[in-house]
Amino acid sequence: MPELPEVETTRRGIAPHVVKQTVLEVIIRQSQLRWPVSPELATELPGHSILSVARRGKYLIINTGKACFIVHLGMSGSMRIVTTGTLAGKHDHVDIVFNHNKTLRYTDPRRFGCILWCASDPGQHPLLKHLGPEPLTDDFNLAYLRERAKGRKMPVKAFIMDSNVVVGVGNIYANEALFMSGIDPRRAAGRIAAPRYTQLVGNIKHVLAGAIAMGGTTLRDFVGGTGQPGYFKQSLQVYGRKGLPCFSCHSALREIRIGQRSTVYCPQCQI
């Protein structure tokens, strides 16, 4: 599914095309997503200009000043800019048509995403109000992570993937950051020493920033706001490499399940 780097790539791709542009029309072809598309999108949004496109975790927040709408890309969704009038495909569910011959198109083959109208502070929306800090900010640091980990018996991989602890560290990037830090993903979160958490904090930031710089990771059908795939897949060291040799020690990488998610690690390098 699109994770933080893919959502940030989308934000950067669409923002230059929609900020300061006026919405002429909203076309909803399929409203039944994870939650129904808010009808206010079609009735309230036309006539307003977009002031900003922000991101909180894996959510996009597209703001008009008076209200905003919150977008989640689900398992297979994307938002991209197309020329107005471009023929819609089977899974192109929502078009937001602008005044400069451009359309923001929401596509979601599996329909697990959402587009929700928010007329108040989006930070207090039920989907957003309990989220942890952004991993690329100073709020995500050693002191914070150790305090949250204190006494926790859950596997460290599940811990860093908990959006209430820190947002946006999805499965791909959790695998990669733990490998770079030499930490066994099964270790209890509360039993990891400060020096190792220092490495993990730095490597989470490093791997996410690197993925953003390369446009995210395209495993199946992700494309960014301009319709381009992400190229971070070529940099993956463990994710998707079960049975292949570790790049560091050449041992065969192993795959297990943690929290119902595929977890690949090196039994020699990660302890």
Buried (B, 14 or more C-beta within 10 A) or exposed (E): BBBBBBBBBBBBBBBEBBBEBBBBBBBBEBBEBBEEBBEBBBEBBBEBBBBBBBBBBBBBBBBBEEBBBBBBBBBBBBBBBBEBEEEBEEBBBBBBBBEEEBBBBBBBBBBBBBBBBBEEEBEEBEBBEEBBBBBBEEEBBBEBBBEBBEEBEBBBBBBBBBBEBBBBBBBBBBBBBBBBBBBBBBBBBBEBEEEBBBBBBBBBBEBBBBBBEBBBBBBEBBBBBBEBBBBBBEEBBBBBBBEEEBEBEEEEBBBBEBBEBBBBBBEBBBE
